[in-house]
Structures are given as structure tokens and as C-alpha cells.
Amino acid sequence: MQALKFLEWARRKDTFCVQDATRILESSESYAKLFLHRLVKRGLVKRVTKNVYTVKHDVWVVASNIVAPCYISFWSAAHYYGFTEQILNTIFVAVPFSKREVEFEGYKIKFVELEEFFGYKKERTGAGSVFIAEQEKLLIDAFLKPNYCGNFDEIIKVYENAKISEEKIVEYLKRVKKQAVVKRVGYLLEKVRGIDISKHFGLDRNYVILNPFEKGWSKVESKWRVKL
């Protein structure tokens, strides 16, 4: 009976910890650990990582609720929004601190430390709550940490398909305060979507290679100070 009541509570949670179990069971921490261990052995509860448990199966829900705060971004967010056809076995999660990767249900969950930690939302799904980058922030995250976005063609797909608020992306770029990111984002918005945000930014005289995966270039675009 105790296990049934606990599992009924656990189904309403995306993830939970030993301290949660201690409170719900009204028990000692040592008993709660033993109780969870037995449920894990019976396959009724899954241990995600140290002191994080779940009864959920959805990797998006679990990945974005292992630590707080965090949110799914980069190539994984592109997949979540339907911007890429690639099948991913790694979920990239932005965090404002260092965190070791986790394996869950055949997926690797890789935590990417990001100083510019903002611009995400909570989406409620049938499987649970997912913390995900807003589409405007995804455009920026793609150039903050391009190595986690696959390749330049995958970044272009995000720019082609994202729903964009010009006001919001200008606000977010001003918060980031990185000229290289402003130049790349500004150029691609104008080139791919016809959105010109140049009036909102004063650029320095330095040029940046548009494609961060390449070292070479053949021409320059002076308005946004990018090498193509």
C-alpha cells in the first residue's frame, strides 16, 4: 500500500530526490534510500543519477529536470522544434555551472555550461514539463556554442524555420554583448529572413568569419563585418 501511494505521487513529478521521498514517506533518510532502492530493483522507479529519480519515460522531460536551472538548447532544441531531420542520441542541456553527463534510456544527456543563461521557457506536455530555449535564444545559442549544433548547415535550418520576435532577439543580443555573435546573427537574419536589425547595434571594425566551423574565406560583407 505504501508503494502504491508513493508511486501515485511520483507520477505527478518529473523527477524527485531522496529528500522528497523522506518527506512523502514521513521516514528517515536512510529508510527512504532503501525504499527507493527496492523500487528501482523492481523496475517501478528509475535512478537517473545520484539522488535524482523518476518514473517518467520521456527523455526531454527528464533531461530538463535533472538539475535546476537548466534548459534544452543547441542541436537538441532544433530537433525538438522540428528544424532538423537528424536523429540524435545526445540531448544537449544548457546549465550555468559544470555538470557531468548522464545516460538515460539509451540517450546521453550532456550538460553545456553557458554564461549567458536566459531566454528559455517551460512547456507543459502530456509527458510532463520541458524547459526549452526560446526560439530567439536558440538562434543566439547556436553561435555561443556552435560545436553543439552539428554543423553550419544545421544552424542555417534553425534560421530558416524559427519563429522570431525582432524585439526579443535584439534584447537578447544586447544582453549577450558579444560582437562576434551580433555580427553572425545579424547577417544571417538579414540574409535568410530579410530582417535587418543593424540600426540597434554599433559594430567595431573587426571582421569575423561567418561560419565558425571554417577557417578560410573568400570575400567580405562590410555592413555586418563578416567574412564569407
Long-range contacts (C-beta under 8 A, 24 or more apart in sequence): 2-35, 3-35, 3-39, 3-44, 6-35, 6-39, 7-39, 7-44, 7-45, 7-55, 10-45, 10-53, 10-54, 10-55, 11-55, 13-54, 13-55, 14-54, 14-56, 14-61, 14-62, 14-65, 14-128, 14-129, 15-48, 15-52, 15-53, 15-54, 15-56, 15-62, 15-65, 15-66, 16-52, 16-53, 16-54, 17-51, 17-52, 17-53, 18-51, 19-51, 21-53, 46-104, 48-102, 48-104, 49-102, 56-127, 56-128, 57-105, 57-127, 58-125, 58-127, 58-128, 59-91, 59-104, 59-105, 59-107, 59-109, 60-91, 60-125, 60-127, 60-130, 60-132, 61-125, 61-127, 61-128, 61-129, 61-130, 62-104, 62-105, 62-109, 63-91, 63-93, 63-104, 63-107, 63-109, 64-93, 64-129, 64-130, 64-131, 64-132, 65-128, 65-129, 65-131, 66-93, 66-102, 66-109, 67-95, 67-99, 67-111, 69-95, 69-96, 69-117, 69-131, 70-94, 70-95, 70-111, 70-131, 71-120, 71-131, 71-132, 71-133, 72-130, 72-131, 72-132, 72-133, 73-112, 73-114, 73-120, 73-132, 73-133, 73-137, 73-138, 73-141, 73-148, 74-112, 74-138, 74-141, 74-142, 74-145, 74-148, 74-149, 75-148, 75-149, 75-150, 75-154, 77-132, 77-133, 77-138, 77-141, 78-138, 78-149, 78-150, 78-154, 78-157, 78-158, 80-130, 80-132, 81-135, 81-138, 81-161, 81-162, 82-161, 83-157, 83-158, 83-160, 83-161, 83-162, 84-150, 84-154, 84-157, 86-150, 86-154, 92-148, 94-120, 94-133, 94-141, 110-148, 112-145, 112-148, 114-141, 114-144, 114-145, 116-140, 116-141, 116-144, 116-175, 116-176, 118-172, 118-175, 119-172, 134-168, 135-162, 135-163, 135-164, 136-162, 136-164, 136-165, 136-168, 136-169, 136-172, 137-172, 138-162, 139-164, 139-169, 139-185, 139-188, 139-189, 140-169, 140-172, 140-173, 140-176, 140-181, 140-185, 143-180, 143-181, 143-184, 143-185, 143-212, 144-176, 144-178, 144-181, 146-212, 146-213, 151-213, 152-211, 152-212, 152-213, 152-214, 155-188, 156-188, 156-192, 159-188, 159-189, 159-192, 159-193, 160-192, 160-193, 164-189, 164-193, 164-195, 166-195, 166-197, 169-197, 170-197, 170-200, 173-197, 173-200, 173-201, 174-200, 174-201, 179-203, 179-204, 179-206, 179-208, 180-208, 183-208, 183-224, 183-225, 183-226, 184-208, 184-210, 184-212, 184-226, 186-224, 187-221, 187-223, 187-224, 187-226, 190-224, 198-223, 198-224
